[in-house]
C-alpha cells in the first residue's frame, strides 16, 4: 500500500477511535460550545479585518474559502457545503455543526466562532486550529467564509 494511503488510513482510524470516546449526547445544534465562564471573553474577540464577518469584503471571504477547503481542512468534517457532512465528519459523534443552519449562525457571535476555531471543543471532534494549522488572521478569514453559508 502506498505510504500516503497508509497514512490516510491510520489518520482516519485514529479519528474514529477518538470520536467514539466522545459523549454522544451533545447534538443540540444551538448549544454554545464556549464554556460559560469564558463566554464574555469570547464574545469580545474581534479582528481589524472586518467589523462583522457577515459583511466581510468578498476578498476576505474568498481567502477564507481557500483556507476552509485547503490548509484549514475544515471541509473534512463540515463538508464543502458546510452541512457537517464531510468524509471524516460522518464518523464523529456528536456530528459536526451544520454551518448552513441560519438559526445557529444568528445565535453565535463572531468572537464565539473564533474562540471555537482557536481552542477547539472538549467532547467533540472540533480540535484547536490556531496556531497549529492556521494563524489568527487566517482563522478570522475562515469565520468570514463560514458566515457566507447562511447567505448573509
C-alpha positions in Angstrom: 0.0 0.0 0.0 1.4 3.4 -0.9 2.7 5.4 2.0 0.1 8.2 1.7 -2.8 5.8 1.6 -1.4 4.1 4.8 -1.1 7.5 6.5 -4.7 8.4 5.5 -6.0 5.0 6.8 -4.1 5.5 10.1 -5.4 9.1 10.5 -9.0 8.0 9.8 -8.8 5.1 12.2 -7.4 7.4 14.9 -10.1 10.0 14.4 -12.7 7.3 14.5 -11.3 5.9 17.7 -11.1 9.3 19.4 -14.6 10.3 18.2 -16.2 7.1 19.6 -14.9 8.1 23.0 -16.7 11.5 23.0 -20.1 12.0 24.5 -22.8 11.1 22.0 -25.5 13.2 23.7 -24.3 16.6 22.6 -26.0 17.1 19.2 -28.0 20.2 20.1 -27.2 22.5 17.2 -27.8 25.7 19.1 -25.9 24.8 22.3 -22.9 27.1 22.8 -19.6 25.5 22.5 -17.8 28.1 24.5 -17.7 27.3 28.3 -20.0 29.6 30.3 -17.0 31.0 32.3 -15.3 32.1 29.1 -18.3 33.3 27.1 -17.9 37.1 27.9 -14.3 37.0 26.8 -15.1 35.1 23.6 -17.9 37.5 22.6 -15.4 40.4 22.8 -12.9 38.8 20.4 -12.6 40.8 17.2 -10.3 41.5 14.2 -9.3 44.5 12.3 -10.1 42.7 9.0 -13.8 43.5 9.3 -16.3 44.8 11.8 -18.8 42.0 11.2 -18.0 38.7 9.4 -21.4 38.7 7.8 -20.3 41.9 6.0 -16.7 41.0 5.3 -15.2 42.1 2.0 -15.5 39.5 -0.8 -11.7 39.2 -1.0 -11.6 38.1 2.7 -14.5 35.6 2.2 -12.7 34.1 -0.8 -9.5 33.8 1.1 -11.5 32.1 3.9 -12.9 29.6 1.4 -9.5 28.7 0.2 -8.4 28.1 3.8 -11.5 26.2 4.7 -11.1 23.9 1.7 -7.3 23.7 2.0 -4.9 24.4 4.8 -7.6 24.6 7.5 -9.0 21.2 6.4 -12.5 22.3 7.7 -14.2 20.5 4.8 -13.1 17.1 6.1 -15.6 17.3 8.9 -18.0 20.1 8.0 -18.2 19.2 4.3 -17.5 21.5 1.3 -21.1 22.8 1.6 -20.8 23.3 5.4 -23.6 20.9 6.3 -21.5 18.8 8.6 -21.3 16.0 6.0 -17.6 15.8 5.4 -15.9 12.4 5.0 -14.4 12.4 8.5 -17.5 14.2 10.0 -19.6 11.1 9.1 -17.6 9.1 11.7 -17.9 11.7 14.5 -20.2 11.7 17.5 -21.5 14.3 18.0 -21.8 15.2 14.4 -20.0 18.4 13.3 -22.0 21.6 13.2 -24.2 22.3 10.2 -22.7 25.7 9.4 -25.6 26.4 7.0 -28.1 26.5 9.9 -29.0 30.2 10.0 -30.6 29.9 13.4 -27.2 28.7 14.7 -25.4 31.4 12.8 -27.6 34.1 14.1 -27.2 32.9 17.8 -23.4 32.9 17.8 -21.2 36.0 17.7 -18.1 36.1 15.5 -16.0 36.0 18.7 -17.6 32.8 19.8 -17.0 31.1 16.4 -13.4 32.3 16.5 -12.9 31.0 20.1 -14.0 27.6 18.9 -11.6 27.6 16.0 -8.8 28.8 18.3 -9.5 26.5 21.3 -11.4 23.5 20.0 -14.3 22.0 21.9 -13.9 19.3 24.5 -16.3 16.3 24.0 -16.5 16.8 20.2 -14.2 16.3 17.2 -13.5 20.0 16.9 -9.8 20.5 17.5 -7.9 23.7 18.1 -6.7 25.0 14.7 -4.8 28.0 16.0 -1.8 28.2 15.9 -1.1 24.6 14.8 -3.0 24.7 11.5 -3.8 28.3 10.7 -2.7 31.6 12.3 -5.2 34.0 13.9 -5.7 36.2 10.8 -6.5 33.1 8.7 -8.9 31.9 11.4 -10.9 35.1 11.1 -11.0 34.7 7.3 -12.4 31.2 7.8 -15.1 32.7 10.1 -16.0 35.2 7.3 -16.4 32.3 4.9 -18.4 30.3 7.4 -20.8 33.2 7.7 -21.4 33.1 4.0 -23.0 29.7 4.3 -26.1 31.4 5.8 -26.4 33.6 2.7 -25.7 36.8 4.7 
